[in-house]
């Protein structure tokens, strides 16, 4: 089985189906964007390409996404 640090790394890179993992998956996709501002269409496209439902994001998820994007960029 995986060790705790391995699971944490998997979640950080968006390889898990946890809420944090899904947010991180979208953040890593959006971090590749050359744009300084992410428009709704780009956000939705990134979610769909990552297999994440964009309509499932809560305000808390969006805040977590912003924090992760700040870390990555």
N, C-alpha and C positions, 0 to 999 in steps of 0.2 A: 504494500500500500504506500501511498505518498506520505512524505514527512510534512510537517506544518509549513516549513519554509518553502517547500516545493508547491504546495497548494497556494500559498500567498503569491508566489511568482506567477503561477498560472492565472490567478485572479487578476493580478496587476496587468498582465498582457491580454486580458479579455478572453482567456481560453476556458472559462467556466461559465455555467449558466446561472450563476448567482446574480443578484441585482447589480452589485458592484462590478462583477465581471462583464456584464452587458454594457454598463456605462463606460467602462474602460475600453471595451472593444470599439465602441463608437468614437470615443475620444482619440484613440490611436488612428482611426480612419480620418477623422477631421484634422488631426495634427499634420497630415500630409498636404492639406490644402494650402495654396499660395496666398489665399485671401486672409486679410486681417480680421474681417468681420464675416461671420457665418450666417448666411441667409437661411430662411426656413426651408427652401427647396434643397439646398445643399445638405442641411441637417437631415431632412427626410431621406434623401438619396443615400447618405452615409449609413443611416440606420438600416435601410432596406438592403443595401449591399452587404451589411454585416449580419443580416438575419434577425434584426431587432425591430419590433413594432414601434415606430416613432410615436404613435398615439398612447403608448403605455408609459411614457415619461411623465413623471410628476414634477412639481417645482423643485422638490428636494433632489430628484435625479438630475435636473438641469443644473442646479447649483453644484452638485458633485461633478458633473461633466465639465463645467467651467473651471473648477479647481484642478481637475486632471489635465485639462488643456493648458492651463497656466504652468503646470509642472513640466509638460512635454515640450512647450515652445519657449 
